[in-house]
C-alpha cells in the first residue's frame, strides 16, 4: 500500500506541475482552455472512498488554482467531479462489476469505456468551471463553445497522458 501512495503522490506532483507550468501556457484561442489535471481524479482506484476522493480533488484543485490565480475555480470543479465520479462509475459499470485490481484507464478498461467515462466527467468539470468563471447565463453560447472546444483538446491531452505515463495493471 505504501508503494501505491508514493506512486499516486508522484503522479499528483507531476500532474500539477504539467498543468501549472505547461498546459496553462497553451493559448490557442479564447475558446480553448485545456485542463489535464482532472485525470488524477479520473484515475483513482474504483473502490476509493468518496471522502478521500473529495479531499484529493480539493487539494488538487487548490494546487492548480495557486498556479492559475483562479481563486477556487479549479477546486470547485474538481470537487464536483470527485463527488459525481461514483455515480458515473455506477452508471457505466460492466455487468460483472469492476475488478479491484484494475484501474479506470485505457489499458485496463478499453478505449471506448475510458472515452465515455472521461468525456462525461471532463464535460461536467469544464461546464461547471466555465459557468462559474463567467457567472452570466446570457452568455450560454460562449460557455458551451468553450466547454466543447476545451473538452476536445483536454481529452486528447488526457489520452496522450494515459499512453505515456500509465501502464496496464498486473492481474
N, C-alpha and C positions, 0 to 999 in steps of 0.2 A: 504493500500500500504506500510506503514511503516513496518508492520509485515513481508511482503514479502522481503523487503530489509534486515531486520535483519536475516531472515531465510537464504537467499542466502549468506549473509556475513558470517554467521556461517558455512555454507557448504564450502564456499571458504577457510576459515581458516583451517577447518578440512581436506579438500582435500589436500591442500598444505602441511600441517603437516604430513599427512599419506604418501603422495608421498615422501616428503623430508626425513622423519625420518625412515620410514618402507620400502616402496616399492623400493626406491633407493638402499637399502642394500640387496635386494634379488639377489643372484648370483647363477643362476642355470647352465648357460653355456654362452659362448660368443655370442650365437645366441638368447638368451632370455633377453630382456631388457623391463620388464613390465612398463607400464605407465597408471595410473588411472586418472590422473588429467584432461584429455580431457572430462571426464564425466561432468565436470562443464559446459563446452561449449555445450555439447550434451543436457543437461537437462534444458537449458534456455527455457523460455516460447516460444511457437510458434510465437507469434506476437512481439517478442523482436526485437528492432531496430538493423539493421546491424552495425551501427556505435558504439552503446553500446556493441554489441556482440564483435566487434573488440577490443574495449577498455578492456573489461573483459578478452578476450583472451590474449591480450598483457600483462596486469598486472599479470594474472595467469601464463603465460609462464615465465615472468621475475622473478616471485617469486620462481618458481621451478628451474629456472636457478641459482638463488642465492644459493639454497641448493646443486645443482648438479655440479656447476662450469662448465657449458656448454656454457656460454657466448652468449646467444641469440638463441641457437638451439631450445629450447623449446618454446620460444616466437615466433619464426618464424613459427614453425609447428602449434602452437596453432592459430596463426593469419590466416594461410592458411585454417584450418577447420572452423574457425569463419567466414571467407569470403565465403566459399563454402556451409556452412550449409543451407542458404535459398534455394539454388539451389537443394540440395539433398532433403530437405523437400518438395519442389515443385514437384520433380520427383516422390516421393513415397506418394504423397498426396492421401488420401481417396477420393472417388467420391464426397462425400458431404463436403469436406474440413475438416479443423481442428476445433474442439471445443475449443474456447479460455479459457475455464475453465480447460481443461486438460493439462497435461504436456507430453512431449515426454519421457515417462517412460514405463517400462514393465507393471506396474499395470494399467496404463491408456490406452495404445495403443496396448497391447498384446505382447507376447514373440516374435513371428515371425516378426512383424513390427519393434520392437525395435532392434532385432538382425540384420535385414537388414540395418536399419538406422545407428546403431552403427558400424557395420562392415565396411560400406563404409567410414564413417568419420575417424574411427581409422586406417583403411588401408592407407588412404591418409595421415593422420598425421604421421604414422610410416614410410611410404615410403619417405616422404619429410624429416623427421628427419634423417634417415639413409643415404639418398643421400647427404644431406648437411654435415653430420658428416664425411663421407668417402671422398667425392668430387673426386672420381675416378670412372669412368664408366667401367673401365676394371675389376672392382670387382662387377659387377651387380649381379652375382650369390650369393655372400655373402650378398649383400644388400637385395635381395629378400628373402633369408633364414632368415635373422634377422627380416625382416618385417613380414613374415608369422608366425614365431615362437613367436615373441613378440606380434603380433596381437592376436593369440590364447590365450596366457596367460593373456594379458591385458583384453580381452573380458570376460574371466572367472572372473577376479577380479572385473570388472565393473558390471557384472550381480550380483555377490555376494554383491557388494556395494549397488546396487539397492534394493535388498531384505532386507538388514539390515537397511538402512537409509531412504529410500523413502517409503511413504505410498500412497495409491490411493488418487487422488484429489477428493474433495467433489463436487458433482453436485448440 
